Amino acid sequence: MLEQIDHRGKHFMIGDEDVVDDVARERCRRAELFERQAQREIRELERAKAVAGPDSPDSDAGVLDR
């Protein structure tokens, strides 16, 4: 860690490069997990729509689309 002083005279620390990389890696990992979850939910929705069949004029599914 390296201590620095900004233009206002406040002290701050510059961390180890590995710490920043670890934070970035964790964010990427979480983003990948969210993306996989979203893809699973999209596939489930598509399967549910396929099982339900085409919308009929009096079905409740049309209400959800509005």
CHARMM internal coordinates of N, CA and C (Angstrom, degrees):
IC EDIT
DIST 1 N 1 CA 1.4520
DIST 1 CA 1 C 1.5236
ANGL 1 N 1 CA 1 C 108.65
DIST 1 C 2 N 1.3158
ANGL 1 CA 1 C 2 N 114.59
DIHE 1 N 1 CA 1 C 2 N 140.42
DIST 2 N 2 CA 1.4513
ANGL 1 C 2 N 2 CA 121.14
DIHE 1 CA 1 C 2 N 2 CA -178.72
DIST 2 CA 2 C 1.5211
ANGL 2 N 2 CA 2 C 108.43
DIHE 1 C 2 N 2 CA 2 C -123.64
DIST 2 C 3 N 1.3236
ANGL 2 CA 2 C 3 N 116.35
DIHE 2 N 2 CA 2 C 3 N 125.43
DIST 3 N 3 CA 1.4636
ANGL 2 C 3 N 3 CA 119.82
DIHE 2 CA 2 C 3 N 3 CA -179.58
DIST 3 CA 3 C 1.5214
ANGL 3 N 3 CA 3 C 109.39
DIHE 2 C 3 N 3 CA 3 C -86.80
DIST 3 C 4 N 1.3400
ANGL 3 CA 3 C 4 N 115.31
DIHE 3 N 3 CA 3 C 4 N 134.19
DIST 4 N 4 CA 1.4589
ANGL 3 C 4 N 4 CA 122.48
DIHE 3 CA 3 C 4 N 4 CA 179.24
DIST 4 CA 4 C 1.5197
ANGL 4 N 4 CA 4 C 109.47
DIHE 3 C 4 N 4 CA 4 C -129.11
DIST 4 C 5 N 1.3221
ANGL 4 CA 4 C 5 N 116.41
DIHE 4 N 4 CA 4 C 5 N 165.50
DIST 5 N 5 CA 1.4585
ANGL 4 C 5 N 5 CA 122.79
DIHE 4 CA 4 C 5 N 5 CA 175.87
DIST 5 CA 5 C 1.5238
ANGL 5 N 5 CA 5 C 107.42
DIHE 4 C 5 N 5 CA 5 C -124.10
DIST 5 C 6 N 1.3557
ANGL 5 CA 5 C 6 N 116.51
DIHE 5 N 5 CA 5 C 6 N 126.56
DIST 6 N 6 CA 1.4630
ANGL 5 C 6 N 6 CA 119.13
DIHE 5 CA 5 C 6 N 6 CA -179.29
DIST 6 CA 6 C 1.5246
ANGL 6 N 6 CA 6 C 111.36
DIHE 5 C 6 N 6 CA 6 C -81.45
DIST 6 C 7 N 1.3318
ANGL 6 CA 6 C 7 N 116.48
DIHE 6 N 6 CA 6 C 7 N -178.06
DIST 7 N 7 CA 1.4633
ANGL 6 C 7 N 7 CA 121.35
DIHE 6 CA 6 C 7 N 7 CA -175.82
DIST 7 CA 7 C 1.5282
ANGL 7 N 7 CA 7 C 113.54
DIHE 6 C 7 N 7 CA 7 C -65.16
DIST 7 C 8 N 1.3517
ANGL 7 CA 7 C 8 N 117.51
DIHE 7 N 7 CA 7 C 8 N -15.78
DIST 8 N 8 CA 1.4636
ANGL 7 C 8 N 8 CA 121.06
DIHE 7 CA 7 C 8 N 8 CA 177.68
DIST 8 CA 8 C 1.5184
ANGL 8 N 8 CA 8 C 111.74
DIHE 7 C 8 N 8 CA 8 C -94.29
DIST 8 C 9 N 1.3070
ANGL 8 CA 8 C 9 N 117.05
DIHE 8 N 8 CA 8 C 9 N -1.28
DIST 9 N 9 CA 1.4551
ANGL 8 C 9 N 9 CA 120.43
DIHE 8 CA 8 C 9 N 9 CA -179.32
DIST 9 CA 9 C 1.5152
ANGL 9 N 9 CA 9 C 113.63
DIHE 8 C 9 N 9 CA 9 C 89.09
DIST 9 C 10 N 1.3471
ANGL 9 CA 9 C 10 N 117.54
DIHE 9 N 9 CA 9 C 10 N 6.01
DIST 10 N 10 CA 1.4626
ANGL 9 C 10 N 10 CA 120.86
DIHE 9 CA 9 C 10 N 10 CA 179.38
DIST 10 CA 10 C 1.5165
ANGL 10 N 10 CA 10 C 109.89
DIHE 9 C 10 N 10 CA 10 C -84.06
DIST 10 C 11 N 1.3135
ANGL 10 CA 10 C 11 N 114.92
DIHE 10 N 10 CA 10 C 11 N 140.75
DIST 11 N 11 CA 1.4597
ANGL 10 C 11 N 11 CA 121.10
DIHE 10 CA 10 C 11 N 11 CA 178.98
DIST 11 CA 11 C 1.5279
ANGL 11 N 11 CA 11 C 109.93
DIHE 10 C 11 N 11 CA 11 C -84.21
DIST 11 C 12 N 1.3223
ANGL 11 CA 11 C 12 N 116.24
DIHE 11 N 11 CA 11 C 12 N 142.34
DIST 12 N 12 CA 1.4503
ANGL 11 C 12 N 12 CA 121.43
DIHE 11 CA 11 C 12 N 12 CA 173.66
DIST 12 CA 12 C 1.5237
ANGL 12 N 12 CA 12 C 108.62
DIHE 11 C 12 N 12 CA 12 C -149.39
DIST 12 C 13 N 1.3266
ANGL 12 CA 12 C 13 N 115.01
DIHE 12 N 12 CA 12 C 13 N 162.16
DIST 13 N 13 CA 1.4589
ANGL 12 C 13 N 13 CA 120.39
DIHE 12 CA 12 C 13 N 13 CA -177.23
DIST 13 CA 13 C 1.5231
ANGL 13 N 13 CA 13 C 110.26
DIHE 12 C 13 N 13 CA 13 C -111.11
DIST 13 C 14 N 1.3075
ANGL 13 CA 13 C 14 N 115.53
DIHE 13 N 13 CA 13 C 14 N 139.54
DIST 14 N 14 CA 1.4532
ANGL 13 C 14 N 14 CA 121.21
DIHE 13 CA 13 C 14 N 14 CA 171.74
DIST 14 CA 14 C 1.5170
ANGL 14 N 14 CA 14 C 105.95
DIHE 13 C 14 N 14 CA 14 C -98.18
DIST 14 C 15 N 1.3425
ANGL 14 CA 14 C 15 N 115.09
DIHE 14 N 14 CA 14 C 15 N 119.81
DIST 15 N 15 CA 1.4496
ANGL 14 C 15 N 15 CA 120.18
DIHE 14 CA 14 C 15 N 15 CA -174.84
DIST 15 CA 15 C 1.5061
ANGL 15 N 15 CA 15 C 113.13
DIHE 14 C 15 N 15 CA 15 C -81.54
DIST 15 C 16 N 1.2974
ANGL 15 CA 15 C 16 N 113.27
DIHE 15 N 15 CA 15 C 16 N 174.37
DIST 16 N 16 CA 1.4563
ANGL 15 C 16 N 16 CA 122.46
DIHE 15 CA 15 C 16 N 16 CA 177.08
DIST 16 CA 16 C 1.5306
ANGL 16 N 16 CA 16 C 108.35
DIHE 15 C 16 N 16 CA 16 C -67.36
DIST 16 C 17 N 1.3157
ANGL 16 CA 16 C 17 N 117.60
DIHE 16 N 16 CA 16 C 17 N 140.92
DIST 17 N 17 CA 1.4553
ANGL 16 C 17 N 17 CA 122.94
DIHE 16 CA 16 C 17 N 17 CA -179.25
DIST 17 CA 17 C 1.5311
ANGL 17 N 17 CA 17 C 111.38
DIHE 16 C 17 N 17 CA 17 C -57.63
DIST 17 C 18 N 1.3310
ANGL 17 CA 17 C 18 N 117.07
DIHE 17 N 17 CA 17 C 18 N -35.16
DIST 18 N 18 CA 1.4609
ANGL 17 C 18 N 18 CA 120.78
DIHE 17 CA 17 C 18 N 18 CA -178.20
DIST 18 CA 18 C 1.5208
ANGL 18 N 18 CA 18 C 111.47
DIHE 17 C 18 N 18 CA 18 C -63.63
DIST 18 C 19 N 1.3145
ANGL 18 CA 18 C 19 N 117.78
DIHE 18 N 18 CA 18 C 19 N -33.92
DIST 19 N 19 CA 1.4638
ANGL 18 C 19 N 19 CA 121.06
DIHE 18 CA 18 C 19 N 19 CA 179.55
DIST 19 CA 19 C 1.5156
ANGL 19 N 19 CA 19 C 109.24
DIHE 18 C 19 N 19 CA 19 C -63.90
DIST 19 C 20 N 1.3045
ANGL 19 CA 19 C 20 N 117.51
DIHE 19 N 19 CA 19 C 20 N -44.64
DIST 20 N 20 CA 1.4564
ANGL 19 C 20 N 20 CA 121.32
DIHE 19 CA 19 C 20 N 20 CA 178.95
DIST 20 CA 20 C 1.5237
ANGL 20 N 20 CA 20 C 109.60
DIHE 19 C 20 N 20 CA 20 C -63.00
DIST 20 C 21 N 1.3187
ANGL 20 CA 20 C 21 N 116.87
DIHE 20 N 20 CA 20 C 21 N -43.86
DIST 21 N 21 CA 1.4585
ANGL 20 C 21 N 21 CA 120.46
DIHE 20 CA 20 C 21 N 21 CA 178.87
DIST 21 CA 21 C 1.5200
ANGL 21 N 21 CA 21 C 111.25
DIHE 20 C 21 N 21 CA 21 C -61.98
DIST 21 C 22 N 1.3238
ANGL 21 CA 21 C 22 N 117.60
DIHE 21 N 21 CA 21 C 22 N -39.39
DIST 22 N 22 CA 1.4626
ANGL 21 C 22 N 22 CA 120.52
DIHE 21 CA 21 C 22 N 22 CA 178.82
DIST 22 CA 22 C 1.5230
ANGL 22 N 22 CA 22 C 110.73
DIHE 21 C 22 N 22 CA 22 C -63.34
DIST 22 C 23 N 1.3253
ANGL 22 CA 22 C 23 N 116.76
DIHE 22 N 22 CA 22 C 23 N -41.16
DIST 23 N 23 CA 1.4659
ANGL 22 C 23 N 23 CA 120.70
DIHE 22 CA 22 C 23 N 23 CA 178.53
DIST 23 CA 23 C 1.5263
ANGL 23 N 23 CA 23 C 109.61
DIHE 22 C 23 N 23 CA 23 C -63.75
DIST 23 C 24 N 1.3135
ANGL 23 CA 23 C 24 N 116.86
DIHE 23 N 23 CA 23 C 24 N -44.85
DIST 24 N 24 CA 1.4616
ANGL 23 C 24 N 24 CA 120.84
DIHE 23 CA 23 C 24 N 24 CA 179.33
DIST 24 CA 24 C 1.5242
ANGL 24 N 24 CA 24 C 110.78
DIHE 23 C 24 N 24 CA 24 C -63.69
DIST 24 C 25 N 1.3178
ANGL 24 CA 24 C 25 N 117.34
DIHE 24 N 24 CA 24 C 25 N -41.80
DIST 25 N 25 CA 1.4634
ANGL 24 C 25 N 25 CA 120.52
DIHE 24 CA 24 C 25 N 25 CA 178.15
DIST 25 CA 25 C 1.5215
ANGL 25 N 25 CA 25 C 111.29
DIHE 24 C 25 N 25 CA 25 C -61.94
DIST 25 C 26 N 1.3262
ANGL 25 CA 25 C 26 N 116.67
DIHE 25 N 25 CA 25 C 26 N -41.66
DIST 26 N 26 CA 1.4733
ANGL 25 C 26 N 26 CA 120.54
DIHE 25 CA 25 C 26 N 26 CA 179.50
DIST 26 CA 26 C 1.5257
ANGL 26 N 26 CA 26 C 110.31
DIHE 25 C 26 N 26 CA 26 C -64.51
DIST 26 C 27 N 1.3131
ANGL 26 CA 26 C 27 N 117.85
DIHE 26 N 26 CA 26 C 27 N -41.78
DIST 27 N 27 CA 1.4728
ANGL 26 C 27 N 27 CA 120.69
DIHE 26 CA 26 C 27 N 27 CA 177.88
DIST 27 CA 27 C 1.5233
ANGL 27 N 27 CA 27 C 110.70
DIHE 26 C 27 N 27 CA 27 C -62.46
DIST 27 C 28 N 1.3113
ANGL 27 CA 27 C 28 N 117.28
DIHE 27 N 27 CA 27 C 28 N -42.34
DIST 28 N 28 CA 1.4701
ANGL 27 C 28 N 28 CA 121.06
DIHE 27 CA 27 C 28 N 28 CA 178.31
DIST 28 CA 28 C 1.5199
ANGL 28 N 28 CA 28 C 110.94
DIHE 27 C 28 N 28 CA 28 C -64.04
DIST 28 C 29 N 1.3236
ANGL 28 CA 28 C 29 N 116.05
DIHE 28 N 28 CA 28 C 29 N -41.99
DIST 29 N 29 CA 1.4626
ANGL 28 C 29 N 29 CA 120.11
DIHE 28 CA 28 C 29 N 29 CA 179.42
DIST 29 CA 29 C 1.5225
ANGL 29 N 29 CA 29 C 110.76
DIHE 28 C 29 N 29 CA 29 C -62.14
DIST 29 C 30 N 1.3379
ANGL 29 CA 29 C 30 N 116.32
DIHE 29 N 29 CA 29 C 30 N -44.42
DIST 30 N 30 CA 1.4655
ANGL 29 C 30 N 30 CA 120.24
DIHE 29 CA 29 C 30 N 30 CA 179.29
DIST 30 CA 30 C 1.5202
ANGL 30 N 30 CA 30 C 110.94
DIHE 29 C 30 N 30 CA 30 C -65.00
DIST 30 C 31 N 1.3356
ANGL 30 CA 30 C 31 N 117.32
DIHE 30 N 30 CA 30 C 31 N -39.74
DIST 31 N 31 CA 1.4614
ANGL 30 C 31 N 31 CA 120.80
DIHE 30 CA 30 C 31 N 31 CA 178.36
DIST 31 CA 31 C 1.5257
ANGL 31 N 31 CA 31 C 110.72
DIHE 30 C 31 N 31 CA 31 C -62.36
DIST 31 C 32 N 1.3272
ANGL 31 CA 31 C 32 N 116.83
DIHE 31 N 31 CA 31 C 32 N -40.41
DIST 32 N 32 CA 1.4627
ANGL 31 C 32 N 32 CA 120.80
DIHE 31 CA 31 C 32 N 32 CA 177.47
DIST 32 CA 32 C 1.5262
ANGL 32 N 32 CA 32 C 111.18
DIHE 31 C 32 N 32 CA 32 C -64.07
DIST 32 C 33 N 1.3316
ANGL 32 CA 32 C 33 N 116.90
DIHE 32 N 32 CA 32 C 33 N -41.29
DIST 33 N 33 CA 1.4623
ANGL 32 C 33 N 33 CA 120.33
DIHE 32 CA 32 C 33 N 33 CA 178.00
DIST 33 CA 33 C 1.5249
ANGL 33 N 33 CA 33 C 111.15
DIHE 32 C 33 N 33 CA 33 C -62.44
DIST 33 C 34 N 1.3309
ANGL 33 CA 33 C 34 N 117.27
DIHE 33 N 33 CA 33 C 34 N -43.91
DIST 34 N 34 CA 1.4645
ANGL 33 C 34 N 34 CA 121.00
DIHE 33 CA 33 C 34 N 34 CA 178.50
DIST 34 CA 34 C 1.5262
ANGL 34 N 34 CA 34 C 111.36
DIHE 33 C 34 N 34 CA 34 C -63.88
DIST 34 C 35 N 1.3239
ANGL 34 CA 34 C 35 N 116.52
DIHE 34 N 34 CA 34 C 35 N -38.81
DIST 35 N 35 CA 1.4621
ANGL 34 C 35 N 35 CA 120.40
DIHE 34 CA 34 C 35 N 35 CA 178.89
DIST 35 CA 35 C 1.5267
ANGL 35 N 35 CA 35 C 110.80
DIHE 34 C 35 N 35 CA 35 C -64.21
DIST 35 C 36 N 1.3454
ANGL 35 CA 35 C 36 N 116.99
DIHE 35 N 35 CA 35 C 36 N -43.56
DIST 36 N 36 CA 1.4681
ANGL 35 C 36 N 36 CA 120.23
DIHE 35 CA 35 C 36 N 36 CA 178.23
DIST 36 CA 36 C 1.5216
ANGL 36 N 36 CA 36 C 111.09
DIHE 35 C 36 N 36 CA 36 C -63.77
DIST 36 C 37 N 1.3447
ANGL 36 CA 36 C 37 N 116.43
DIHE 36 N 36 CA 36 C 37 N -39.96
DIST 37 N 37 CA 1.4610
ANGL 36 C 37 N 37 CA 120.13
DIHE 36 CA 36 C 37 N 37 CA 178.72
DIST 37 CA 37 C 1.5258
ANGL 37 N 37 CA 37 C 109.90
DIHE 36 C 37 N 37 CA 37 C -63.58
DIST 37 C 38 N 1.3137
ANGL 37 CA 37 C 38 N 117.50
DIHE 37 N 37 CA 37 C 38 N -43.30
DIST 38 N 38 CA 1.4575
ANGL 37 C 38 N 38 CA 120.97
DIHE 37 CA 37 C 38 N 38 CA 179.13
DIST 38 CA 38 C 1.5282
ANGL 38 N 38 CA 38 C 110.95
DIHE 37 C 38 N 38 CA 38 C -62.21
DIST 38 C 39 N 1.3392
ANGL 38 CA 38 C 39 N 117.44
DIHE 38 N 38 CA 38 C 39 N -41.95
DIST 39 N 39 CA 1.4576
ANGL 38 C 39 N 39 CA 120.86
DIHE 38 CA 38 C 39 N 39 CA 178.39
DIST 39 CA 39 C 1.5349
ANGL 39 N 39 CA 39 C 110.92
DIHE 38 C 39 N 39 CA 39 C -63.15
DIST 39 C 40 N 1.3411
ANGL 39 CA 39 C 40 N 117.54
DIHE 39 N 39 CA 39 C 40 N -41.36
DIST 40 N 40 CA 1.4667
ANGL 39 C 40 N 40 CA 120.83
DIHE 39 CA 39 C 40 N 40 CA 177.30
DIST 40 CA 40 C 1.5223
ANGL 40 N 40 CA 40 C 110.89
DIHE 39 C 40 N 40 CA 40 C -61.21
DIST 40 C 41 N 1.3397
ANGL 40 CA 40 C 41 N 116.36
DIHE 40 N 40 CA 40 C 41 N -44.69
DIST 41 N 41 CA 1.4564
ANGL 40 C 41 N 41 CA 119.95
DIHE 40 CA 40 C 41 N 41 CA -178.89
DIST 41 CA 41 C 1.5261
ANGL 41 N 41 CA 41 C 111.69
DIHE 40 C 41 N 41 CA 41 C -65.45
DIST 41 C 42 N 1.3295
ANGL 41 CA 41 C 42 N 117.36
DIHE 41 N 41 CA 41 C 42 N -36.15
DIST 42 N 42 CA 1.4643
ANGL 41 C 42 N 42 CA 120.84
DIHE 41 CA 41 C 42 N 42 CA 176.90
DIST 42 CA 42 C 1.5312
ANGL 42 N 42 CA 42 C 109.77
DIHE 41 C 42 N 42 CA 42 C -64.46
DIST 42 C 43 N 1.3419
ANGL 42 CA 42 C 43 N 117.49
DIHE 42 N 42 CA 42 C 43 N -44.28
DIST 43 N 43 CA 1.4652
ANGL 42 C 43 N 43 CA 120.76
DIHE 42 CA 42 C 43 N 43 CA 178.45
DIST 43 CA 43 C 1.5306
ANGL 43 N 43 CA 43 C 111.08
DIHE 42 C 43 N 43 CA 43 C -62.28
DIST 43 C 44 N 1.3429
ANGL 43 CA 43 C 44 N 117.09
DIHE 43 N 43 CA 43 C 44 N -41.74
DIST 44 N 44 CA 1.4623
ANGL 43 C 44 N 44 CA 120.34
DIHE 43 CA 43 C 44 N 44 CA 178.11
DIST 44 CA 44 C 1.5164
ANGL 44 N 44 CA 44 C 111.29
DIHE 43 C 44 N 44 CA 44 C -62.27
DIST 44 C 45 N 1.3300
ANGL 44 CA 44 C 45 N 116.96
DIHE 44 N 44 CA 44 C 45 N -41.80
DIST 45 N 45 CA 1.4613
ANGL 44 C 45 N 45 CA 121.04
DIHE 44 CA 44 C 45 N 45 CA 178.90
DIST 45 CA 45 C 1.5243
ANGL 45 N 45 CA 45 C 110.87
DIHE 44 C 45 N 45 CA 45 C -63.77
DIST 45 C 46 N 1.3349
ANGL 45 CA 45 C 46 N 116.66
DIHE 45 N 45 CA 45 C 46 N -42.59
DIST 46 N 46 CA 1.4628
ANGL 45 C 46 N 46 CA 120.21
DIHE 45 CA 45 C 46 N 46 CA 178.72
DIST 46 CA 46 C 1.5249
ANGL 46 N 46 CA 46 C 111.17
DIHE 45 C 46 N 46 CA 46 C -63.47
DIST 46 C 47 N 1.3383
ANGL 46 CA 46 C 47 N 117.46
DIHE 46 N 46 CA 46 C 47 N -40.75
DIST 47 N 47 CA 1.4701
ANGL 46 C 47 N 47 CA 120.57
DIHE 46 CA 46 C 47 N 47 CA 177.28
DIST 47 CA 47 C 1.5190
ANGL 47 N 47 CA 47 C 110.62
DIHE 46 C 47 N 47 CA 47 C -64.09
DIST 47 C 48 N 1.3328
ANGL 47 CA 47 C 48 N 116.98
DIHE 47 N 47 CA 47 C 48 N -42.57
DIST 48 N 48 CA 1.4663
ANGL 47 C 48 N 48 CA 120.34
DIHE 47 CA 47 C 48 N 48 CA -179.96
DIST 48 CA 48 C 1.5229
ANGL 48 N 48 CA 48 C 110.57
DIHE 47 C 48 N 48 CA 48 C -62.97
DIST 48 C 49 N 1.3297
ANGL 48 CA 48 C 49 N 117.01
DIHE 48 N 48 CA 48 C 49 N -39.66
DIST 49 N 49 CA 1.4646
ANGL 48 C 49 N 49 CA 120.01
DIHE 48 CA 48 C 49 N 49 CA 177.75
DIST 49 CA 49 C 1.5217
ANGL 49 N 49 CA 49 C 111.05
DIHE 48 C 49 N 49 CA 49 C -65.98
DIST 49 C 50 N 1.3347
ANGL 49 CA 49 C 50 N 117.16
DIHE 49 N 49 CA 49 C 50 N -38.18
DIST 50 N 50 CA 1.4626
ANGL 49 C 50 N 50 CA 121.03
DIHE 49 CA 49 C 50 N 50 CA 179.09
DIST 50 CA 50 C 1.5259
ANGL 50 N 50 CA 50 C 110.91
DIHE 49 C 50 N 50 CA 50 C -65.61
DIST 50 C 51 N 1.3292
ANGL 50 CA 50 C 51 N 116.60
DIHE 50 N 50 CA 50 C 51 N -40.05
DIST 51 N 51 CA 1.4595
ANGL 50 C 51 N 51 CA 120.47
DIHE 50 CA 50 C 51 N 51 CA 179.88
DIST 51 CA 51 C 1.5204
ANGL 51 N 51 CA 51 C 110.60
DIHE 50 C 51 N 51 CA 51 C -69.69
DIST 51 C 52 N 1.3146
ANGL 51 CA 51 C 52 N 117.43
DIHE 51 N 51 CA 51 C 52 N -38.39
DIST 52 N 52 CA 1.4588
ANGL 51 C 52 N 52 CA 121.71
DIHE 51 CA 51 C 52 N 52 CA -177.62
DIST 52 CA 52 C 1.5186
ANGL 52 N 52 CA 52 C 111.79
DIHE 51 C 52 N 52 CA 52 C -69.62
DIST 52 C 53 N 1.3263
ANGL 52 CA 52 C 53 N 116.43
DIHE 52 N 52 CA 52 C 53 N -25.98
DIST 53 N 53 CA 1.4549
ANGL 52 C 53 N 53 CA 119.49
DIHE 52 CA 52 C 53 N 53 CA -179.98
DIST 53 CA 53 C 1.5174
ANGL 53 N 53 CA 53 C 111.49
DIHE 52 C 53 N 53 CA 53 C 81.46
DIST 53 C 54 N 1.3354
ANGL 53 CA 53 C 54 N 115.21
DIHE 53 N 53 CA 53 C 54 N -174.36
DIST 54 N 54 CA 1.4693
ANGL 53 C 54 N 54 CA 119.18
DIHE 53 CA 53 C 54 N 54 CA -178.10
DIST 54 CA 54 C 1.5336
ANGL 54 N 54 CA 54 C 110.83
DIHE 53 C 54 N 54 CA 54 C -67.31
DIST 54 C 55 N 1.3107
ANGL 54 CA 54 C 55 N 114.93
DIHE 54 N 54 CA 54 C 55 N 150.68
DIST 55 N 55 CA 1.4730
ANGL 54 C 55 N 55 CA 120.17
DIHE 54 CA 54 C 55 N 55 CA 178.73
DIST 55 CA 55 C 1.5196
ANGL 55 N 55 CA 55 C 110.04
DIHE 54 C 55 N 55 CA 55 C -67.33
DIST 55 C 56 N 1.3084
ANGL 55 CA 55 C 56 N 115.69
DIHE 55 N 55 CA 55 C 56 N 136.65
DIST 56 N 56 CA 1.4582
ANGL 55 C 56 N 56 CA 120.12
DIHE 55 CA 55 C 56 N 56 CA 171.02
DIST 56 CA 56 C 1.5192
ANGL 56 N 56 CA 56 C 107.44
DIHE 55 C 56 N 56 CA 56 C -98.74
DIST 56 C 57 N 1.3250
ANGL 56 CA 56 C 57 N 117.40
DIHE 56 N 56 CA 56 C 57 N 156.51
DIST 57 N 57 CA 1.4757
ANGL 56 C 57 N 57 CA 119.06
DIHE 56 CA 56 C 57 N 57 CA -176.24
DIST 57 CA 57 C 1.5252
ANGL 57 N 57 CA 57 C 113.75
DIHE 56 C 57 N 57 CA 57 C -60.00
DIST 57 C 58 N 1.3211
ANGL 57 CA 57 C 58 N 118.27
DIHE 57 N 57 CA 57 C 58 N -27.55
DIST 58 N 58 CA 1.4642
ANGL 57 C 58 N 58 CA 120.48
DIHE 57 CA 57 C 58 N 58 CA -177.18
DIST 58 CA 58 C 1.5320
ANGL 58 N 58 CA 58 C 113.14
DIHE 57 C 58 N 58 CA 58 C -103.45
DIST 58 C 59 N 1.3453
ANGL 58 CA 58 C 59 N 117.31
DIHE 58 N 58 CA 58 C 59 N 15.05
DIST 59 N 59 CA 1.4645
ANGL 58 C 59 N 59 CA 118.58
DIHE 58 CA 58 C 59 N 59 CA -178.77
DIST 59 CA 59 C 1.5258
ANGL 59 N 59 CA 59 C 111.27
DIHE 58 C 59 N 59 CA 59 C -80.84
DIST 59 C 60 N 1.3189
ANGL 59 CA 59 C 60 N 116.29
DIHE 59 N 59 CA 59 C 60 N 154.96
DIST 60 N 60 CA 1.4587
ANGL 59 C 60 N 60 CA 121.88
DIHE 59 CA 59 C 60 N 60 CA 178.23
DIST 60 CA 60 C 1.5106
ANGL 60 N 60 CA 60 C 111.84
DIHE 59 C 60 N 60 CA 60 C -77.59
DIST 60 C 61 N 1.3343
ANGL 60 CA 60 C 61 N 118.24
DIHE 60 N 60 CA 60 C 61 N -17.61
DIST 61 N 61 CA 1.4541
ANGL 60 C 61 N 61 CA 121.56
DIHE 60 CA 60 C 61 N 61 CA -177.95
DIST 61 CA 61 C 1.5316
ANGL 61 N 61 CA 61 C 110.76
DIHE 60 C 61 N 61 CA 61 C -62.49
DIST 61 C 62 N 1.2974
ANGL 61 CA 61 C 62 N 117.47
DIHE 61 N 61 CA 61 C 62 N -33.09
DIST 62 N 62 CA 1.4685
ANGL 61 C 62 N 62 CA 120.35
DIHE 61 CA 61 C 62 N 62 CA 178.48
DIST 62 CA 62 C 1.5152
ANGL 62 N 62 CA 62 C 112.30
DIHE 61 C 62 N 62 CA 62 C -63.15
DIST 62 C 63 N 1.3067
ANGL 62 CA 62 C 63 N 117.13
DIHE 62 N 62 CA 62 C 63 N -30.80
DIST 63 N 63 CA 1.4662
ANGL 62 C 63 N 63 CA 120.64
DIHE 62 CA 62 C 63 N 63 CA 179.01
DIST 63 CA 63 C 1.5093
ANGL 63 N 63 CA 63 C 110.53
DIHE 62 C 63 N 63 CA 63 C -65.63
DIST 63 C 64 N 1.3367
ANGL 63 CA 63 C 64 N 117.51
DIHE 63 N 63 CA 63 C 64 N -38.01
DIST 64 N 64 CA 1.4536
ANGL 63 C 64 N 64 CA 121.38
DIHE 63 CA 63 C 64 N 64 CA -179.10
DIST 64 CA 64 C 1.5260
ANGL 64 N 64 CA 64 C 111.95
DIHE 63 C 64 N 64 CA 64 C -67.96
DIST 64 C 65 N 1.3268
ANGL 64 CA 64 C 65 N 116.81
DIHE 64 N 64 CA 64 C 65 N -28.97
DIST 65 N 65 CA 1.4656
ANGL 64 C 65 N 65 CA 119.58
DIHE 64 CA 64 C 65 N 65 CA -179.11
DIST 65 CA 65 C 1.5233
ANGL 65 N 65 CA 65 C 112.36
DIHE 64 C 65 N 65 CA 65 C -73.26
DIST 65 C 66 N 1.3095
ANGL 65 CA 65 C 66 N 117.63
DIHE 65 N 65 CA 65 C 66 N -20.75
DIST 66 N 66 CA 1.4726
ANGL 65 C 66 N 66 CA 119.94
DIHE 65 CA 65 C 66 N 66 CA -176.41
DIST 66 CA 66 C 1.4840
ANGL 66 N 66 CA 66 C 112.16
DIHE 65 C 66 N 66 CA 66 C -79.83
END
COOR INIT
IC SEED 1 N 1 CA 1 C
IC BUILD
